[in-house]
Amino acid sequence: MTSELITTARNREQREQELRELTDRLNLAVEGANLGVWDWNVQTDAVTFNEQWAEMLGLSLDQIEPTLDTWEQRVHPDDRERVNDALDAHLRGETEYYDTEHRMETATGEWKWIRDVGRVAERDDDGEPIRAVGIHIDISEQKRQRQELEQSETIIQALSDAVYVLDEDGQFTYVNDEFAELVGYDKETILGSTPSLIKKETTVERAEEELAQLLSSDGPETTTFEISVQTRDGDSIICEDNMGVLPYDGDSFNGSVGTLRDVTERKERQQQLKLVDRVLRHNVRNDMNVIRGGAEIIYNNASGKPAKYAKQIIETSNKLIDTTEIERKMAKLFTDSTDPITLDVAPLLQQVTKNIRAEFPEAIVTVECPDGIAIQAKSQFRQAIEELLTNAIIHNPDDAPEVEIGVIENIERVQIRIADTGPRIPKMERDVLVGNKERTPLDHGSGLGLWFVQFLVSRSGGAIRFEKNSPTGNIVILELPSGLN
């Protein structure tokens, strides 16, 4: 008998030791996973919380009452009914677990997303719950990431461009609706396939070369190039492919992402514009040269009114020939799809003023521009400065027209200020240039020159505005993105 009691006592002690060890391991696991634990006496509404439960809300255990009301009052009002319905359903035995996601108020009044999981651990003989236990998990970060992902998905689907994602093996893992519509295949066919589904071998090789450049140590972050896409119906579409590399660590390439934009119509319009430009410029210049040549003969051999009229014809012919030159510049700008580049302002202004002084030696042109200032602008931007300087000089009646060029730089923008002492630029022309008034056939003002400037500055991501010079004249201000960003 004594031996049996000793054995029983030893077994009990061993089980208690095992239980203590199991409890210690469980506590370590809970602490390591940062889980908030609650133990609820359903009949008395007394609740035991662990420290992590309180700390998750920015509290300590001595700041909270160990009751169900402590939990319930911190649940967001908009979530409370839904959470209570789920809890009641589980208490009635309708669900295996109680599992909800809801917001809870922290000590600072902010809202934190919590996943609350638990189950009834003990019921009485009538099946009524006596005790329930569960855990709290902070899912605020997962919620934020999920919301950002959903927002990104919404934005991508709203884009008019076709969006694609390729994995490290070059297989499509995502395309939006626009992509599927562009190529004519359903998403199920596209996903898991390679770009050879919609591209010829030479086009695939071109894209691989662009990707290799992106992956090189000195490569750009993104690249844009034109490709030919073959649709399911066999049509060939010219697309602009804007490609980038998915974020990755070390040498582990994760894939690429990009957009396709159908530029077939744009390319056709560019070709048509180039053709019209060549024909128009060639015919107008040739005809005006003939007219001007005849007028010069009359002017050199006549006097009185014939000579006066011949001079007017010569001057008008020169203006029309100059207009065709501006038209040529604009046509080239219309068909130019390249991005703005970084331009060093000081050397650019030095070259422009050198050309202007050679053409107008009587003009006084001064420049104040510190070294090291750069802008982002179209490669033709120099022509905008030349046009503004020429306009300021030829419209100034002074024998020695004065023009001052100043440059002001801040963190994101650069101002190029061109100040003259001539007559004010007409308000109608200023309104059109700054975008306050739509240009109509009657708003010809100073012709195409200043409109060309406005268009060139706009295509460079900049803006143009005017101020009065003192005591007289104009200040034309060109604001452009800094090239140092």
C-alpha positions as CSV (number, residue, x, y, z in Angstrom):
1,M,0.0,0.0,0.0
2,T,2.8,2.4,1.0
3,S,4.6,1.5,-2.2
4,E,1.5,2.3,-4.3
5,L,1.1,5.7,-2.6
6,I,4.7,6.6,-3.2
7,T,4.4,5.6,-6.9
8,T,1.2,7.7,-7.2
9,A,2.9,10.7,-5.6
10,R,5.9,10.4,-7.9
11,N,3.7,10.1,-11.0
12,R,1.7,13.2,-9.8
13,E,4.9,15.1,-9.2
14,Q,6.2,14.1,-12.6
15,R,3.0,15.2,-14.3
16,E,3.1,18.5,-12.5
17,Q,6.7,19.0,-13.6
18,E,5.8,18.2,-17.2
19,L,2.8,20.6,-16.9
20,R,5.1,23.4,-15.5
21,E,7.6,22.8,-18.4
22,L,4.8,22.8,-20.9
23,T,3.4,26.0,-19.4
24,D,6.9,27.7,-19.5
25,R,7.3,26.7,-23.2
26,L,3.9,28.0,-24.0
27,N,4.6,31.3,-22.2
28,L,7.8,31.7,-24.1
29,A,6.1,31.0,-27.4
30,V,3.4,33.6,-26.6
31,E,5.9,36.2,-25.6
32,G,8.1,35.4,-28.7
33,A,5.1,35.7,-31.0
34,N,3.9,38.9,-29.2
35,L,0.4,37.4,-28.7
36,G,-2.1,38.9,-26.4
37,V,-3.9,36.2,-24.4
38,W,-7.3,36.5,-22.7
39,D,-9.0,34.0,-20.4
40,W,-12.7,34.8,-19.9
41,N,-15.1,33.5,-17.2
42,V,-18.3,33.7,-19.2
43,Q,-20.5,33.4,-16.2
44,T,-18.9,36.2,-14.2
45,D,-17.4,38.3,-17.1
46,A,-14.1,38.3,-15.3
47,V,-11.2,38.2,-17.8
48,T,-7.5,37.5,-17.2
49,F,-5.3,39.4,-19.7
50,N,-1.5,38.9,-20.2
51,E,1.0,41.7,-20.4
52,Q,1.2,41.5,-24.2
53,W,-2.6,42.0,-24.5
54,A,-2.2,45.3,-22.6
55,E,1.1,46.4,-24.2
56,M,-0.5,45.9,-27.7
57,L,-2.8,48.8,-26.9
58,G,-0.1,50.9,-25.2
59,L,-1.3,50.0,-21.7
60,S,0.0,48.1,-18.7
61,L,-1.9,45.5,-16.7
62,D,-2.4,47.8,-13.8
63,Q,-4.2,50.3,-16.1
64,I,-7.0,48.0,-17.1
65,E,-9.9,46.3,-15.3
66,P,-9.9,42.5,-15.6
67,T,-13.5,42.5,-17.0
68,L,-15.2,41.9,-20.4
69,D,-16.2,45.6,-20.5
70,T,-12.5,46.6,-20.7
71,W,-12.3,44.7,-24.1
72,E,-15.8,45.6,-25.4
73,Q,-15.4,49.4,-24.8
74,R,-12.2,49.5,-26.8
75,V,-13.7,47.8,-29.9
76,H,-14.5,50.4,-32.6
77,P,-18.2,51.4,-32.6
78,D,-18.5,50.5,-36.3
79,D,-17.1,47.0,-35.6
80,R,-18.9,46.2,-32.3
81,E,-22.1,44.8,-33.6
82,R,-20.4,42.5,-36.1
83,V,-17.9,41.3,-33.5
84,N,-20.6,40.6,-30.9
85,D,-22.6,38.7,-33.5
86,A,-19.6,36.4,-34.2
87,L,-19.0,35.9,-30.5
88,D,-22.6,35.1,-29.7
89,A,-22.7,32.6,-32.6
90,H,-19.7,30.8,-31.2
91,L,-21.1,30.7,-27.7
92,R,-24.2,29.1,-29.0
93,G,-22.0,26.4,-30.5
94,E,-22.7,27.4,-34.2
95,T,-19.0,27.8,-35.1
96,E,-15.9,25.9,-34.1
97,Y,-13.9,29.0,-33.4
98,Y,-14.6,32.7,-32.8
99,D,-12.4,34.6,-35.3
100,T,-12.8,38.3,-36.2
101,E,-10.7,41.2,-37.4
102,H,-11.6,44.6,-35.8
103,R,-10.2,47.9,-34.7
104,M,-9.4,48.6,-31.0
105,E,-8.6,51.9,-29.4
106,T,-5.1,52.4,-28.1
107,A,-4.0,54.5,-25.1
108,T,-3.2,57.4,-27.4
109,G,-6.7,57.3,-29.0
110,E,-5.5,55.7,-32.3
111,W,-7.1,52.6,-33.8
112,K,-5.2,49.4,-34.2
113,W,-6.3,46.4,-36.3
114,I,-6.5,43.2,-34.2
115,R,-7.3,39.7,-35.2
116,D,-9.2,38.1,-32.3
117,V,-9.3,34.3,-32.2
118,G,-10.7,32.1,-29.4
119,R,-13.0,29.2,-28.5
120,V,-15.1,27.9,-25.6
121,A,-12.8,25.8,-23.4
122,E,-15.4,24.5,-21.0
123,R,-19.2,24.1,-20.9
124,D,-21.6,22.9,-18.2
125,D,-23.8,19.8,-18.3
126,D,-26.5,21.9,-20.2
127,G,-24.0,23.0,-22.8
128,E,-23.8,26.5,-21.6
129,P,-20.3,28.1,-21.9
130,I,-18.3,28.4,-18.6
131,R,-14.9,29.5,-19.9
132,A,-13.4,30.8,-23.2
133,V,-9.8,31.5,-24.1
134,G,-8.2,33.2,-27.0
135,I,-5.5,35.5,-28.4
136,H,-5.0,38.9,-29.9
137,I,-2.7,39.4,-32.9
138,D,-1.7,42.9,-34.1
139,I,-2.5,42.9,-37.9
140,S,-2.3,46.7,-38.5
141,E,0.7,46.4,-40.8
142,Q,-0.9,43.5,-42.8
143,K,-4.0,45.6,-43.1
144,R,-2.1,48.6,-44.3
145,Q,-0.2,46.5,-46.9
146,R,-3.5,44.9,-48.0
147,Q,-5.1,48.3,-48.5
148,E,-2.2,49.6,-50.4
149,L,-2.3,46.5,-52.6
150,E,-6.0,46.9,-53.2
151,Q,-5.5,50.6,-54.0
152,S,-2.7,49.8,-56.4
153,E,-4.8,47.1,-58.1
154,T,-7.6,49.7,-58.5
155,I,-5.2,52.3,-60.0
156,I,-3.7,49.7,-62.4
157,Q,-7.1,48.6,-63.6
158,A,-8.1,52.3,-64.1
159,L,-5.0,53.0,-66.2
160,S,-5.6,53.3,-70.0
161,D,-2.2,51.7,-70.5
162,A,-1.6,47.9,-70.6
163,V,0.2,46.8,-67.5
164,Y,2.2,43.6,-67.2
165,V,4.5,41.8,-64.6
166,L,7.0,39.1,-65.6
167,D,8.7,36.8,-63.1
168,E,12.4,35.9,-63.0
169,D,11.8,33.2,-65.7
170,G,10.2,35.7,-68.0
171,Q,6.6,34.4,-67.5
172,F,3.6,36.7,-67.1
173,T,2.4,36.7,-63.5
174,Y,0.0,39.7,-63.9
175,V,-1.7,41.6,-66.6
176,N,-4.5,44.1,-66.3
177,D,-7.7,44.2,-68.4
178,E,-6.2,46.7,-70.8
179,F,-3.3,44.4,-71.6
180,A,-5.7,41.5,-72.4
181,E,-7.8,43.7,-74.5
182,L,-4.8,45.1,-76.4
183,V,-3.4,41.7,-77.4
184,G,-6.7,39.9,-77.8
185,Y,-6.0,37.0,-75.5
186,D,-7.8,36.2,-72.2
187,K,-5.9,36.4,-69.0
188,E,-5.9,32.7,-68.5
189,T,-4.0,32.2,-71.7
190,I,-1.5,35.0,-71.0
191,L,-0.6,34.2,-67.4
192,G,2.2,31.6,-67.3
193,S,3.2,32.2,-70.9
194,T,6.2,34.2,-72.1
195,P,6.3,37.3,-74.2
196,S,6.9,35.2,-77.3
197,L,3.1,34.8,-77.2
198,I,2.7,38.4,-78.5
199,K,6.2,39.2,-79.8
200,K,8.4,38.0,-82.7
201,E,11.8,36.6,-81.8
202,T,13.6,39.9,-82.8
203,T,11.3,41.9,-80.6
204,V,11.8,39.5,-77.6
205,E,15.6,39.9,-78.1
206,R,15.3,43.7,-78.1
207,A,13.3,43.6,-74.8
208,E,15.9,41.3,-73.3
209,E,18.7,43.7,-74.3
210,E,16.8,46.6,-72.6
211,L,16.3,44.5,-69.5
212,A,20.0,43.6,-69.4
213,Q,20.8,47.3,-69.5
214,L,18.5,47.9,-66.6
215,L,20.2,45.2,-64.6
216,S,23.7,46.5,-65.2
217,S,25.4,48.4,-62.4
218,D,25.3,51.8,-64.2
219,G,21.9,51.2,-65.9
220,P,18.9,53.5,-65.7
221,E,15.9,52.7,-63.3
222,T,13.5,52.5,-66.2
223,T,13.7,52.4,-70.0
224,T,11.2,53.2,-72.8
225,F,11.5,51.8,-76.3
226,E,9.2,50.9,-79.2
227,I,8.2,47.4,-80.1
228,S,5.9,45.6,-82.4
229,V,3.2,43.5,-80.7
230,Q,1.4,40.7,-82.5
231,T,-2.3,40.3,-81.5
232,R,-4.3,37.1,-81.5
233,D,-5.9,38.2,-84.7
234,G,-2.5,38.5,-86.4
235,D,-2.5,42.3,-86.4
236,S,0.8,44.2,-85.8
237,I,0.6,47.1,-83.3
238,I,3.4,49.5,-82.6
239,C,3.7,50.0,-78.8
240,E,5.7,52.1,-76.5
241,D,7.1,49.7,-73.8
242,N,8.0,51.4,-70.5
243,M,9.9,48.8,-68.5
244,G,11.4,48.7,-65.0
245,V,12.8,46.0,-62.7
246,L,11.0,44.7,-59.6
247,P,12.8,45.5,-56.3
248,Y,15.3,42.8,-55.3
249,D,18.2,42.2,-52.9
250,G,21.7,41.3,-53.9
251,D,21.8,39.2,-57.0
252,S,18.3,37.7,-56.7
253,F,16.4,39.0,-59.7
254,N,12.7,39.0,-59.1
255,G,11.3,40.0,-62.5
256,S,10.2,43.1,-64.4
257,V,7.2,45.3,-64.7
258,G,6.0,47.6,-67.4
259,T,3.3,49.2,-69.5
260,L,2.5,49.0,-73.2
261,R,0.9,52.0,-74.9
262,D,-0.5,51.6,-78.4
263,V,1.2,54.4,-80.5
264,T,0.3,53.1,-83.9
265,E,-2.0,56.1,-84.7
266,R,0.5,58.5,-83.2
267,K,3.3,57.2,-85.5
268,E,1.0,57.5,-88.5
269,R,0.1,61.1,-87.6
270,Q,3.8,61.9,-87.2
271,Q,4.6,60.5,-90.6
272,Q,1.7,62.5,-92.1
273,L,2.8,65.7,-90.3
274,K,6.4,65.2,-91.6
275,L,5.1,64.8,-95.2
276,V,2.8,67.9,-95.0
277,D,5.7,69.9,-93.4
278,R,8.1,69.0,-96.2
279,V,5.6,69.8,-99.0
280,L,4.3,73.0,-97.4
281,R,7.7,74.3,-96.4
282,H,9.3,73.5,-99.8
283,N,6.5,75.0,-101.8
284,V,6.0,78.1,-99.7
285,R,9.7,78.9,-99.5
286,N,10.3,78.4,-103.2
287,D,7.3,80.5,-104.2
288,M,8.2,83.3,-101.7
289,N,11.8,83.3,-102.9
290,V,10.5,83.8,-106.4
291,I,8.2,86.7,-105.3
292,R,10.9,88.3,-103.2
293,G,13.4,88.0,-106.1
294,G,11.0,89.8,-108.4
295,A,10.3,92.5,-105.8
296,E,14.0,93.1,-105.3
297,I,14.4,93.7,-109.0
298,I,11.6,96.2,-109.0
299,Y,12.9,97.9,-105.9
300,N,16.4,98.3,-107.3
301,N,15.1,99.7,-110.7
302,A,12.1,101.8,-109.7
303,S,11.3,104.8,-107.6
304,G,8.3,106.3,-105.9
305,K,5.3,104.2,-105.2
306,P,6.5,101.1,-107.2
307,A,9.7,101.0,-105.1
308,K,7.6,101.5,-101.9
309,Y,5.3,98.6,-102.7
310,A,8.2,96.5,-103.8
311,K,9.9,97.1,-100.4
312,Q,6.6,96.0,-98.6
313,I,6.6,92.8,-100.7
314,I,10.2,92.1,-99.7
315,E,9.5,92.6,-96.0
316,T,6.4,90.5,-96.1
317,S,8.2,87.7,-98.0
318,N,10.9,87.7,-95.4
319,K,8.3,87.3,-92.6
320,L,6.6,84.5,-94.4
321,I,9.9,82.7,-95.0
322,D,10.8,83.2,-91.3
323,T,7.3,81.7,-90.4
324,T,8.0,78.6,-92.5
325,E,11.3,78.2,-90.5
326,I,9.4,78.4,-87.2
327,E,6.8,76.0,-88.6
328,R,9.6,73.6,-89.4
329,K,10.8,73.8,-85.8
330,M,7.3,73.2,-84.4
331,A,6.7,70.2,-86.7
332,K,9.9,68.7,-85.5
333,L,8.9,69.3,-81.9
334,F,5.4,67.8,-82.5
335,T,6.9,64.6,-83.7
336,D,9.7,64.4,-81.1
337,S,8.8,61.8,-78.4
338,T,12.1,61.9,-76.6
339,D,12.1,62.8,-72.9
340,P,13.6,66.1,-71.6
341,I,17.4,66.0,-70.9
342,T,19.7,67.7,-68.4
343,L,21.1,70.9,-69.8
344,D,23.8,73.1,-68.2
345,V,22.4,76.6,-68.2
346,A,25.5,78.8,-68.3
347,P,27.1,77.3,-71.4
348,L,23.7,77.2,-73.1
349,L,23.2,81.0,-72.5
350,Q,26.7,81.8,-73.6
351,Q,26.2,80.1,-76.9
352,V,22.8,81.7,-77.5
353,T,24.0,85.2,-76.7
354,K,27.1,84.7,-78.9
355,N,24.7,84.0,-81.8
356,I,22.4,86.9,-81.0
357,R,25.2,89.4,-80.8
358,A,26.5,88.3,-84.1
359,E,23.1,88.7,-85.7
360,F,22.3,92.0,-83.9
361,P,25.6,93.7,-83.1
362,E,23.9,96.9,-82.0
363,A,22.0,95.1,-79.2
364,I,23.3,95.1,-75.6
365,V,22.8,91.6,-74.2
366,T,24.0,90.8,-70.6
367,V,23.9,87.5,-68.8
368,E,24.1,86.7,-65.0
369,C,24.1,83.0,-64.4
370,P,26.1,81.2,-61.7
371,D,28.0,78.1,-62.8
372,G,26.6,74.7,-61.9
373,I,22.9,75.3,-62.6
374,A,21.2,72.7,-64.7
375,I,17.6,72.3,-66.0
376,Q,15.5,69.5,-67.4
377,A,14.3,70.5,-70.8
378,K,13.8,69.4,-74.4
379,S,17.0,69.3,-76.4
380,Q,15.7,72.2,-78.6
381,F,15.3,74.5,-75.6
382,R,18.0,76.8,-76.9
383,Q,15.7,77.8,-79.7
384,A,13.2,79.2,-77.1
385,I,15.8,81.5,-75.7
386,E,16.9,82.6,-79.1
387,E,13.3,83.4,-80.1
388,L,12.6,85.4,-77.0
389,L,15.8,87.4,-77.4
390,T,15.2,88.1,-81.1
391,N,11.6,89.1,-80.3
392,A,12.8,91.5,-77.6
393,I,15.4,93.1,-79.9
394,I,13.4,93.5,-83.1
395,H,10.3,95.0,-81.3
396,N,12.5,97.6,-79.5
397,P,12.7,100.9,-81.3
398,D,15.9,102.0,-79.5
399,D,19.1,102.2,-81.5
400,A,20.8,100.0,-79.0
401,P,18.1,97.6,-77.5
402,E,19.0,96.3,-74.1
403,V,18.2,92.8,-72.9
404,E,19.2,91.3,-69.5
405,I,19.2,87.5,-68.7
406,G,19.2,86.4,-65.1
407,V,19.0,82.9,-63.6
408,I,17.5,82.1,-60.2
409,E,17.7,78.5,-58.7
410,N,15.8,76.9,-55.9
411,I,15.5,73.2,-54.8
412,E,13.1,72.0,-57.5
413,R,12.8,74.8,-60.1
414,V,15.0,77.2,-62.1
415,Q,13.9,80.6,-63.3
416,I,15.3,82.1,-66.5
417,R,14.3,85.8,-66.6
418,I,14.6,87.7,-69.8
419,A,14.1,91.5,-69.3
420,D,13.8,94.1,-72.1
421,T,13.1,97.8,-72.3
422,G,10.8,97.7,-75.3
423,P,7.0,98.1,-75.6
424,R,4.7,95.8,-73.7
425,I,3.8,92.5,-75.2
426,P,0.1,92.7,-76.1
427,K,-2.3,91.4,-73.4
428,M,-4.0,89.1,-75.9
429,E,-0.7,87.4,-76.7
430,R,0.3,87.1,-73.0
431,D,-3.1,85.5,-72.2
432,V,-2.6,82.9,-74.9
433,L,0.9,82.1,-73.9
434,V,0.2,81.6,-70.2
435,G,-2.8,79.4,-71.0
436,N,-5.5,81.9,-69.8
437,K,-7.1,82.0,-73.3
438,E,-7.6,79.5,-76.1
439,R,-5.8,80.5,-79.3
440,T,-8.1,81.2,-82.2
441,P,-7.3,82.2,-85.8
442,L,-7.8,85.8,-84.8
443,D,-5.2,85.6,-82.0
444,H,-2.2,85.6,-84.3
445,G,-0.5,88.4,-82.3
446,S,3.3,88.2,-82.8
447,G,2.9,85.1,-85.0
448,L,4.1,81.6,-84.3
449,G,7.3,82.6,-82.5
450,L,6.1,83.1,-79.0
451,W,3.6,80.3,-79.3
452,F,6.5,78.0,-80.2
453,V,8.3,79.2,-77.1
454,Q,5.3,78.4,-74.9
455,F,4.9,74.9,-76.5
456,L,8.6,74.1,-76.1
457,V,8.6,75.2,-72.5
458,S,5.4,73.2,-71.8
459,R,6.9,70.1,-73.4
460,S,9.9,70.5,-71.1
461,G,7.7,70.4,-68.0
462,G,7.9,74.1,-67.4
463,A,5.8,77.2,-67.4
464,I,6.0,80.7,-68.8
465,R,4.7,84.0,-67.2
466,F,5.2,87.7,-67.6
467,E,6.0,90.7,-65.4
468,K,6.3,94.4,-66.1
469,N,9.9,95.8,-66.3
470,S,10.6,99.1,-64.6
471,P,10.4,101.8,-65.9
472,T,9.3,100.1,-69.1
473,G,9.5,96.8,-70.9
474,N,8.8,93.2,-70.2
475,I,10.2,90.4,-68.1
476,V,9.5,87.0,-69.6
477,I,10.0,84.3,-66.9
478,L,10.6,80.7,-67.9
479,E,10.3,78.2,-65.0
480,L,11.8,74.8,-65.5
481,P,12.5,71.7,-63.5
482,S,15.9,71.6,-61.9
483,G,18.3,69.2,-63.5
484,L,19.9,68.5,-60.1
485,N,16.9,66.6,-58.7
